[in-house]
Amino acid sequence: MRLTQGLAGTSALVLALFLLAPQASAERDIDSPSRIKKTGSIFEYFARKRYERRMKERRRTVRRNREPGPPIQNAPAIERYKPEAPLVYRPEKLQALKVDSLAESEPLEPLPAAIYRELLSKDAAIRVTPAEEALIVDLYRGNGFKPLWTTADGLDERGQDVLGLLAKSADEAMEPLDYLPPALGSFTDDPAMFKGDMVHLARLDLGLTAMALKYARHASGGRIIPNRLTKYNDISPETADPGVVIKVVAWSPFPVEYLKSLHPQHPAYALLKAELTKKRALLHVSETEIIPLGKRLKPGDTDQRLPLVRHHLERLGYLKPLGKLPDGAPAAIRAETEAAKQVLDPTLSEALKAFQTEAQLKATGGLDQATVNALNGRTEERNVARLVYNIERLRWLPRNLGNRYVFVNQAAYQLQVMDGDREAWRTKVIIGKPETQTVAFHDKMETVVFNPSWGVPPSIIRNEMLPILRRDPSYLDRLGYRVVSRNGQIVRSSSVNWSAYNKGVPYSIQQPPSDDNALGEVKFLFPNSHSIYFHDTPARSLFSRPSRAFSHGCVRVENPRLFAETLLGLSAAEVAKRIDSGRSQSAKVKQDIKVHLTYFTAWPDQTGKIMYYDDVYGRDQRMESALSAMAVATR
């Protein structure tokens, strides 16, 4: 009897669960991310509960792994990521242009004799690089110490042309005083005042030769040595050969044309120069019109600051100026117009959105503190400085970028595939964090790998995995990673005494291909000493953020499948087939495609408009410090 009643009670309970479980399941799944489909089945209900328990345990494990564990006795200290040291820039070494002795006899003619004596002078004021000194001395010795630019009456026509070019070097984002021959007090001095003064004419001739060489060096390769600016530069500018330069400027009837040809030929150079000229012309405009801080404004709001906001956006080119009312316009219309300027209308909102997008702010079309600060920061003086810095960076690019190339502007978080000067394709990218910056360098694309495994970089093993492994040695076993010894043997993570190591871990760690693989579906290799490559990522949501400096140095690509199609010339179906196979496989890039990882905080878009980007790595600040150090060193 009792057994029958017990069975009956159990049946009633099961029946109740059959009836109630679907309703309970549906109510709990309104916002649930569960992968279990709602079919109303009691079996699905219990499957869901098991899944939720597993996910809860997984989250608990992740939290536990992130929490600091108890101190480990006698474990070596772990080196953490270190911020880059403050810049102490060392300009290129310069020395006085002089020699201890000359084998030749002193010439009989007055001006060559003066040049001869000037080269032997212990009071030489001309400063050059060691290579330039040797070339200049050899040139004058081989020429019998005859002048290149001067006569007894002053500068000849060639000399006047070259001096005029040096005086206008500011147009090329260079510093004119860096190229002023020491014999002159300023570029406005008339060299004719040296008529008959052989000593000063000799100094002027040697000085103009030295300054022409210096101008050629800076025009072709930049004023700053990029690899001394930051450890994240691996750049060797293609500076003009001084041996060729000195022969051309010495003997060519057109030295100015030759020196002009040494500037970058990239289309962006002319656009940046034009922008620099325009911004310098606006420097006389008052920069005291600072937008005051105030309440947050949404589209449709009214505020007395908005006329000043309009003025800033008009000056920056985001908003067309409103037409002026005729002089005889009624007072009522004038008052209505002034009142309209204080409304955040749709036109002003769209202009704010465009500015916010370029400034890498959230594009709300409203006015908040971040937008006010960004608008106030866009002074013409600051823009002039940024343009000078980026024209300098442009001189570091290879003169020939390639017929087809990949161009990454880290400051813009953007990758472009270029066919000559035409953009073939672009995508968003994620770059390294400020403490693990992406390096700027140039290379060649070689291989595309589908379904890649991830070899964890030693820096990540040391700085991020090792603290967890010391507390939980089986951590990698649970995540499915492979631990490989130096002799190639795969071992269990739990079998390793991780507390015995700090930076010299004698194991490599690999993550096999999977949906959770850190490299996603595809990676793109251009082998280099920095272990940097392009790759997919499972963290897709990060691409929606305006600022995207989240990686350990590699570059994550938003649309890797399209990138693979573009590089390999494959169809979408063929790329999908290789990925869907689940098998790791490589494809060689047959075309000669160069890769240029760059950093420009000002760069033209496809319409030619100069876009300004946030200095996420602080490299503009380092540029400013380096140029200041150069100014002190050369004065």
LINKANOR-V110159 format. One record per helix or strand. SS is the DSSP state (A for helix, B for strand). FROM is the first residue (numbers start at 1). LEN is the number of residues. If there is no record, write none. Layout:
ss=[SS/SS]
from=[FROM/FROM]
len=[LEN/LEN]
This chain:
ss=[A/A/B/A/B/A/B/B/A/A/A/A/A/A/B/A/A/A/B/B/A/A/B/A/B/A/A/B/A/B/B/A/B/B/B/A/A/B/B/A/A/B/B/B/A/B/B/A/A/B/B/B/B/A]
from=[2/42/95/110/127/130/150/154/157/169/176/191/198/226/233/242/255/267/297/302/306/331/343/346/367/369/380/404/410/414/422/434/440/447/454/458/475/481/490/493/498/507/522/534/540/549/555/560/572/585/593/602/610/619]
len=[27/25/2/11/2/13/2/2/11/4/4/4/24/3/1/10/7/15/1/1/11/10/1/13/1/9/15/6/3/6/11/3/5/4/2/14/5/5/2/3/3/5/4/2/5/3/3/9/9/4/6/3/3/16]
